[in-house]
């Protein structure tokens, strides 16, 4: 699926076998070996003041900095 493509309601439904892909290497929940989030679920919140109708309007609020 192309980034920024809107999902239908049916396509947007998740099942128990969901994966959360992540490329944010500074997040402590990201397995950088396979680019998968280790959390079972995440919280996605809107970015204040951003109204672009693109993915940059939201962010992962479950992010936690990897303090090595």
Steps between C-alpha positions, in 0.01 A plus 500: 500500500625846412579733791227757546235279340176502694363165611141393469329429831538125440871530412561709810378230738778316684501138605690319773790433261579867441852634467618850572783586264734769627817663369558734796831362622508727808183343647570238765206288381632466145679179408745649251590154367158454342349851533211376715354671805514270802181645651170317449327830432592867464327833555482725195420866564454807280778755464374838620476763229558260208216475250653352185273195446822294486664256746702784658181601686554217748776351711564199722447612859632169631852609397760481775862601442754217512742613769800274449 
